[in-house]
Amino acid sequence: MTIDTASTHTASTDTASTPAVPVRTPVTRTVLMCKPEFFTVVYRINPWMDPALPTDTTLAVAQWQTLYDTYVGLGYEVHLIDPIDGLPDMVYAANGGFVIDNQAYGAKFTHVQRQAEGPAYMDWFGANGFDVRVPVETNEGEGDFLLVGDVILAGTGFRSDSDSHAELAEIAGRPVITLNLINPSFYHLDTAIAKLDETNIAYLPSAFDEPSLAILRERYPDAIIATEEDAAILGLNSYSDGYNVVIAARAKDFERELRARGYNPIGVDLSELLLGGGGVKCCTLELRR
């Protein structure tokens, strides 16, 4: 069931027919980011990337800085990993691992162009007091793993191998639910699902096969269903603290839905980093001690 958004936008004196907007409570987050000092697009490993199109590293840094400043302004604890020349996608920190209960399950990237990022992030985890778990199976961290309440939603189909789901389940001691991605433009789970809080999500139905959709419909009957237009600018690639939801500034339908449901959407422009196939969430790795 989805909420009739028209009723949330229409003023009415009939309180019995006006849905109550839930009161949302923010939870302070701790995240890891990487400044895009070496960002550029020199290879193509996803449909968003085109080496023939010019990129502006200075603009990418400025847009990323706005995201960083937004998090600091929200009271988040933001850690930084040093960027490495020759690893232009390192800015997409979410892919660097999955951290839960002070355990850092490292990433093992599919494409050779990004494989050096895995050890770089694991070195950072180890140097900062996390229990590093070196992966056996191919996985791309929080790009394909989303902790929602007491379960981990896990994507497969393009980047993370489904065998990594069992590996993570053993490490995390939580159920891992496999979801199959079928649209190459939404090659990571965090491009097709947004976690809003511990019980609510938003998602794009066309990104998943039918068995996965059945799971999502059953578990999240009140989920926000994203528009294709918002998804096409990675509008779902957002980050939430349970009240504040940092989203792509152009994702206007998503913004309206969030406001109607009591969230506080905050738009940022990461259009330059979109040229590499990433958005807000891609730049954000949550650190859970």
C-alpha positions in Angstrom: 0.0 0.0 0.0 1.3 3.5 -0.8 0.2 6.7 0.8 -2.1 8.9 -1.3 0.2 11.8 -1.6 -2.6 14.0 -2.9 -4.3 13.9 0.5 -1.1 15.0 2.2 -0.9 18.1 0.1 -4.5 19.2 0.4 -5.5 21.3 3.4 -8.6 20.0 5.2 -10.6 20.7 8.3 -11.7 17.1 8.4 -8.9 15.7 10.6 -10.5 12.2 10.3 -9.7 12.1 6.6 -6.3 13.7 6.8 -3.4 11.2 7.4 -1.3 12.1 10.4 2.3 12.9 9.4 4.7 10.8 11.5 7.2 12.5 13.7 10.7 11.4 12.6 13.7 11.4 14.9 17.2 11.9 13.6 20.0 9.7 14.7 23.5 11.1 14.5 25.7 9.2 12.0 29.4 8.5 11.7 30.5 8.2 8.1 33.7 7.8 6.0 34.2 10.0 2.8 37.0 10.5 0.3 37.7 13.8 -1.4 37.6 13.5 -5.2 41.0 15.1 -5.8 41.8 12.7 -8.6 38.3 12.2 -10.0 37.9 11.9 -13.7 36.4 9.4 -16.1 39.0 7.6 -18.1 37.3 4.2 -18.5 33.8 2.8 -18.8 32.6 0.2 -16.3 29.0 1.4 -16.0 26.4 3.0 -18.3 26.9 6.4 -16.7 30.5 6.7 -17.7 31.7 8.0 -21.0 35.4 8.9 -21.3 34.6 11.1 -24.3 32.7 13.5 -22.1 34.9 16.1 -20.3 35.0 16.1 -16.5 35.8 18.9 -14.1 37.7 17.8 -11.1 37.6 21.2 -9.5 33.8 21.2 -9.8 33.6 17.6 -8.5 35.6 18.7 -5.4 33.4 21.7 -4.8 30.2 19.7 -5.1 31.6 17.0 -2.8 32.6 19.7 -0.3 28.9 20.8 -0.2 27.9 17.3 0.8 30.7 17.1 3.4 29.6 20.5 4.8 26.0 19.3 4.9 26.9 16.3 7.0 29.0 18.4 9.4 26.1 20.8 9.7 23.8 18.0 10.6 26.2 17.0 13.4 27.6 13.9 11.8 31.1 12.7 12.6 32.8 12.6 9.3 36.1 10.7 8.8 38.2 11.1 5.7 40.4 8.5 3.8 43.2 10.0 1.7 42.5 9.8 -2.0 45.1 7.9 -4.2 46.2 9.1 -7.6 45.2 6.6 -10.2 42.0 5.6 -8.4 39.5 8.1 -9.6 36.5 6.2 -8.3 37.8 6.1 -4.7 35.4 9.1 -4.0 32.6 6.5 -4.0 33.4 5.5 -0.5 30.3 3.4 0.0 31.9 0.7 -2.2 34.9 0.4 0.1 33.3 -2.1 2.6 30.5 -2.7 5.0 31.0 -1.9 8.7 28.9 -3.4 11.4 29.5 -4.0 15.1 33.1 -2.6 14.6 33.7 -5.3 12.0 34.8 -4.0 8.6 34.0 -6.5 5.8 36.3 -5.4 3.0 35.4 -5.0 -0.6 36.7 -7.2 -3.5 35.9 -5.3 -6.7 34.6 -6.8 -9.9 36.5 -4.6 -12.3 40.3 -4.5 -12.4 40.2 -0.7 -12.6 38.9 -0.5 -9.0 40.5 -3.5 -7.4 43.3 -1.5 -5.6 40.6 0.4 -3.7 39.7 -2.7 -1.6 43.1 -3.0 0.2 43.3 0.8 0.5 40.0 0.9 2.5 40.9 -2.2 4.5 44.2 -0.5 5.5 42.2 2.5 6.7 39.8 0.3 8.7 42.7 -1.4 10.4 44.5 1.8 11.2 41.3 3.2 12.8 40.5 0.3 15.1 38.1 -1.8 13.2 38.2 -5.6 13.1 39.0 -6.1 9.4 37.4 -9.1 7.6 39.2 -9.8 4.4 36.6 -10.9 1.8 36.9 -14.2 -0.1 33.9 -13.4 -2.3 33.5 -10.5 -4.8 31.5 -7.7 -3.2 31.3 -3.9 -3.5 30.5 -3.0 0.1 27.6 -0.7 0.9 27.0 -0.3 -2.7 25.2 -3.6 -2.5 24.5 -4.0 1.2 22.0 -1.9 3.1 21.2 -2.4 6.8 17.5 -1.8 7.4 16.5 -2.6 10.9 17.7 -6.1 11.8 18.2 -7.4 8.3 20.7 -6.6 5.5 19.3 -6.1 2.0 21.9 -7.4 -0.5 22.1 -6.8 -4.2 23.5 -9.0 -6.9 23.4 -9.3 -10.6 26.1 -6.9 -11.8 28.8 -6.3 -9.1 28.5 -8.3 -5.9 28.5 -12.1 -6.1 25.6 -13.7 -4.4 28.1 -15.9 -2.5 29.2 -12.8 -0.7 25.8 -12.6 0.9 26.4 -15.8 2.9 29.9 -14.6 3.8 28.5 -11.3 5.2 25.6 -13.1 7.0 28.2 -15.2 8.9 30.3 -12.1 9.8 27.3 -9.9 10.7 25.2 -12.5 12.5 22.1 -11.0 10.8 19.7 -12.2 8.1 20.9 -11.2 4.6 18.1 -11.0 2.0 19.2 -11.4 -1.7 17.7 -9.0 -4.3 18.4 -9.4 -8.0 19.2 -6.3 -10.0 18.3 -6.5 -13.7 18.8 -3.0 -15.1 22.4 -2.1 -15.9 21.9 1.5 -15.1 21.2 0.5 -11.5 24.1 -1.8 -11.0 24.4 -1.3 -7.3 21.6 -1.8 -4.7 22.1 1.7 -3.4 21.1 3.2 -6.8 17.7 1.4 -6.6 16.8 1.4 -2.9 17.0 4.2 -0.4 16.9 3.4 3.3 14.9 6.1 5.1 14.9 4.6 8.6 14.9 1.3 10.3 11.5 0.3 8.9 11.0 2.4 5.7 12.6 2.4 2.3 12.1 3.9 -1.2 12.8 1.8 -4.3 12.5 1.6 -8.1 10.5 -1.4 -9.1 12.0 -1.7 -12.7 15.5 -2.3 -11.2 14.5 -5.7 -9.8 13.3 -9.1 -11.0 9.8 -10.3 -10.0 10.9 -12.5 -7.1 12.8 -9.6 -5.6 9.9 -7.3 -6.0 7.6 -9.8 -4.2 10.0 -9.6 -1.3 10.1 -5.8 -1.2 6.3 -5.5 -1.5 5.8 -8.0 1.3 8.4 -6.5 3.7 7.8 -2.8 2.9 4.1 -2.3 1.8 4.3 1.4 2.6 7.5 2.1 0.7 7.9 5.1 -1.5 7.9 4.1 -5.1 10.4 6.2 -7.0 9.7 7.7 -10.4 11.8 6.7 -13.4 12.7 10.4 -13.8 14.1 10.7 -10.3 15.9 7.3 -10.5 17.5 8.5 -13.8 19.5 11.1 -11.9 20.3 8.6 -9.1 17.7 10.3 -6.9 17.5 7.1 -4.7 21.2 7.2 -4.1 20.5 9.2 -0.9 21.5 9.1 2.8 19.2 9.4 5.8 19.5 9.8 9.5 15.9 8.9 10.1 14.6 12.4 9.6 17.0 14.4 7.4 17.4 12.7 4.0 20.2 14.1 1.8 19.1 13.6 -1.8 19.9 14.7 -5.4 18.7 18.3 -5.7 16.8 17.5 -8.9 14.8 14.6 -7.5 11.7 16.7 -7.0 9.1 13.9 -6.8 11.1 12.1 -4.2 11.5 15.3 -2.3 7.7 15.8 -2.2 7.1 12.2 -1.1 9.6 12.6 1.7 8.1 15.8 3.0 4.6 14.3 2.9 5.8 11.5 5.1 7.5 13.6 7.7 11.1 13.5 6.5 13.3 16.6 5.9 14.8 16.2 2.4 18.0 18.2 1.8 19.0 18.6 -1.9 22.6 18.7 -3.0 24.0 18.9 -6.5 26.5 16.1 -7.3 26.0 16.3 -11.1 29.7 16.1 -11.8 30.1 12.9 -9.8 27.1 11.5 -11.6 29.3 11.3 -14.7 31.1 8.5 -12.9 27.9 6.8 -11.9 27.6 8.0 -8.3 25.6 10.2 -6.0 25.1 11.0 -2.3 25.1 7.5 -1.0 28.0 6.4 -3.2 30.1 9.0 -1.5 29.1 7.9 2.0 30.2 4.8 4.0 28.5 4.4 7.3 30.8 3.4 10.2 28.9 1.4 12.9 31.0 0.8 16.0 
